């Protein structure tokens, strides 16, 4: 039993993605708002993507900047890559937990409010 687990673990590590990545979980911004921002930086160079995000007024841009900087730091420190050669290979925002709240309305009723959160993932790769 344990031998099979060890072998599968080795295979998983061998096939693991070798690109620099960063993930921010349970960010208090709706995934749809973050996706608007991430669509603008997909495929861009690291420095260009950083400049775009820093000059955007969107709420999701602030969180995306943090994740982009973290991915760049991971590339430098963990993989020994140069930030000048990096580009945004993949970026996406997935839905996370939804906080359910209620807004009281007339006649003793309540309307539901869904406060959505997101997981933001940015993967950087080196230009060939």
C-alpha positions as CSV (number, residue, x, y, z in Angstrom):
1,X,0.0,0.0,0.0
2,X,2.6,2.5,1.0
3,X,4.8,1.6,-1.9
4,X,2.1,2.6,-4.4
5,X,1.6,5.9,-2.6
6,X,5.3,6.7,-2.7
7,X,5.5,5.9,-6.4
8,X,2.5,8.1,-7.1
9,X,4.0,10.9,-5.1
10,X,7.3,10.7,-7.0
11,X,5.4,10.8,-10.3
12,X,3.4,13.8,-9.2
13,X,6.6,15.6,-8.3
14,X,8.3,14.6,-11.6
15,X,5.4,16.0,-13.6
16,X,4.9,19.1,-11.5
17,X,4.8,22.4,-13.2
18,X,8.3,24.1,-13.1
19,X,7.0,27.6,-13.6
20,X,6.9,30.4,-11.0
21,X,3.5,30.8,-9.5
22,X,1.6,32.6,-6.8
23,X,-1.9,32.1,-5.4
24,X,-3.9,34.4,-3.2
25,X,-6.9,32.6,-1.6
26,X,-10.1,34.0,-0.2
27,X,-9.6,37.5,-1.6
28,X,-12.6,39.7,-0.8
29,X,-13.2,40.7,-4.4
30,X,-15.7,39.1,-6.8
31,X,-14.0,36.8,-9.3
32,X,-15.8,38.6,-12.2
33,X,-14.2,41.9,-11.2
34,X,-10.8,40.3,-10.9
35,X,-11.1,38.5,-14.3
36,X,-11.6,41.9,-16.0
37,X,-8.2,43.0,-14.7
38,X,-6.4,39.7,-15.4
39,X,-7.6,39.6,-19.0
40,X,-5.5,42.8,-19.6
41,X,-2.2,41.4,-18.4
42,X,-2.4,37.8,-19.8
43,X,0.6,37.3,-22.1
44,X,2.3,40.6,-21.2
45,X,5.9,41.0,-19.9
46,X,6.3,41.1,-16.2
47,X,7.2,44.8,-16.0
48,X,4.5,45.9,-18.5
49,X,1.8,43.9,-16.5
50,X,3.0,45.5,-13.3
51,X,2.7,49.0,-14.8
52,X,-0.8,48.2,-16.1
53,X,-2.0,47.0,-12.8
54,X,-0.6,49.8,-10.8
55,X,-2.3,52.4,-13.0
56,X,-5.8,50.8,-13.0
57,X,-8.5,52.1,-10.7
58,X,-10.2,48.7,-10.3
59,X,-10.4,47.1,-6.9
60,X,-9.2,43.8,-8.3
61,X,-6.0,45.4,-9.6
62,X,-4.7,46.1,-6.1
63,X,-4.9,42.4,-5.2
64,X,-3.5,41.3,-8.6
65,X,-0.4,43.5,-8.1
66,X,0.3,41.7,-4.8
67,X,0.0,38.3,-6.5
68,X,2.1,39.3,-9.5
69,X,4.9,40.6,-7.2
70,X,4.8,37.4,-5.2
71,X,5.1,35.3,-8.3
72,X,8.0,37.5,-9.5
73,X,9.7,37.0,-6.1
74,X,9.1,33.3,-6.3
75,X,10.7,33.2,-9.7
76,X,13.8,35.0,-8.5
77,X,14.4,33.4,-5.2
78,X,13.1,29.8,-5.7
79,X,13.9,29.2,-9.4
80,X,16.8,31.7,-10.0
81,X,15.1,33.4,-12.9
82,X,15.5,37.0,-14.0
83,X,12.4,39.3,-13.8
84,X,13.4,41.0,-17.0
85,X,12.8,37.8,-19.0
86,X,9.5,36.8,-17.4
87,X,6.0,37.1,-18.9
88,X,2.5,36.3,-17.6
89,X,1.9,32.8,-19.0
90,X,-1.4,32.1,-17.2
91,X,-3.6,34.0,-14.9
92,X,-7.1,33.2,-13.6
93,X,-9.5,33.9,-10.8
94,X,-11.7,31.1,-9.5
95,X,-14.6,31.5,-7.1
96,X,-14.0,30.9,-3.4
97,X,-16.4,30.8,-0.5
98,X,-19.6,32.9,-0.8
99,X,-20.6,34.8,2.4
100,X,-24.4,34.9,2.6
101,X,-25.9,37.9,4.2
102,X,-29.5,39.2,4.4
103,X,-30.9,42.7,3.8
104,X,-34.2,43.4,5.6
105,X,-37.0,44.7,3.5
106,X,-40.6,45.6,4.0
107,X,-43.3,43.3,5.5
108,X,-40.8,41.3,7.5
109,X,-39.1,39.9,4.5
110,X,-35.4,39.6,3.6
111,X,-33.4,39.7,0.4
112,X,-30.2,37.6,0.2
113,X,-26.9,39.2,-0.5
114,X,-24.0,37.1,-1.7
115,X,-20.6,38.5,-0.9
116,X,-18.3,36.6,-3.3
117,X,-14.6,35.9,-2.7
118,X,-12.0,34.6,-5.1
119,X,-8.8,32.7,-5.5
120,X,-6.3,34.6,-7.8
121,X,-3.6,32.6,-9.5
122,X,-0.7,34.0,-11.6
123,X,1.8,31.8,-13.4
124,X,5.0,33.4,-14.8
125,X,7.3,31.8,-17.4
126,X,10.5,32.8,-19.1
127,X,10.6,34.0,-22.7
128,X,12.4,31.5,-24.9
